[in-house]
Amino acid sequence: MPATPAQADPDIQDVKARVDRLYHEAEAAQERLHDARLDLADLRSDLNGLKADQERQDERLDAVRDQVSDAVVRQLEGEGIATVGQIVVSDDPGAFLDSLSTMSSFNDLQASLLSDYDTELAALEIRREATGARTKEIAELTEQLSAEKDTVDDKLAEAKDLLADLEAEERDRVLASRGTTTRAPSSVSVPASGRAAAAVQYAMAQVGDAYVYGAMGENAFDCSGLTMRAWAQAGVSLPHSSSAQFSSGPRIAASDLQPGDLVFYYSPISHVGMYIGNGMIVHAANPGTGVAVSGLHSMPYVGAVRPG
């Protein structure tokens, strides 16, 4: 009987590619969730602005009403006497006609204001409906991304188990081939200047910290959480989103990069790191690597910006 061949050991390069792909899928999902949260915050801000407009409209109507004499209103609307008859019995027909003109002007103004008010209320209701629909959309997206991340986590666990079964020496060799290091930050000198120096110093001090989806410190970060927190040390506020951070400053050519510049990867953008010079970046890489120093072109490069 011919011998049955043993099941082939998994190829470490295949496992590495699978792990990297799954890491990136999870990160892309997390960055989309960051974007959705930013959109929701904008919608809520718009709604608050519309409510403030409604309150101001109420105040305008009240102010106009107060400007009209109650006596004139009673004279023209409350006595039930025909206008011609009131002119006849009036001691001063000229004054009465002046009052009539005043009331007519008030009615025109009030009608205009009420029309504007109705328009504002209609706009407010439209925005409320839009915000409600978008809030539902965000909730559905959040649920979808949560389910997607759970699936990716399961795949990651499977792939990491395969990686763990490989010989330690071969595994270390492959990991080293990525051009990524988690050396202590004191072993890397970054000649940054100005506000960028504070951002670079903070980011480098986190080398070796864990990567956690959605985290922004103190001891764990995702990619945009690290760059956001680092530039905050320099007094620059950035959104917690890699794609949103791509609009945080002027675009910089790769040949003009300086330490502190933010560099972006993948299309659509789903990863960000910080340039530290000599063709290297510091970034929250992935759950398997954490915060590390890597080559500028270790991932599909898209572009760079200079915050501040």
Summary of the structure (lengths in Angstrom):
residues: 308
radius of gyration: 32.9
end to end distance: 73.8
largest distance: 129.9
contacts: 914
relative contact order: 0.13
helix: 60%
strand: 12%
